């Protein structure tokens, strides 16, 4: 499954318990159609003590959420926008904001 967002993009959550919040994409999971966004969809995991965390206890971390619930924020117009795709003279594809027609990457 091809996703419209990449690691490092700033996105806005458009559905779910964190609707309206913004964050940076930490990880993209195309096989599952999910993304992990910084400080969004925080869950608590109870972990046993190990070498990395000798104390153990409750750890909070962001969980994946459906890629359909996020929308890319255009760096040009600073608003959530749909994206299109164009190719340059060399044939390399790039994303384009459909609102302001600016190249995103």
Secondary structure, DSSP 8 states (H G I E B T S, - for coil): ---S--TT-EEEE-SSTTTT-EEEEEEEETTTTEEEETTSSEEEEEE---SS-TT-EEEEEE--EEGGGEEEB-TTT-SB--EEEEE-TT--EEEEETTT--B--
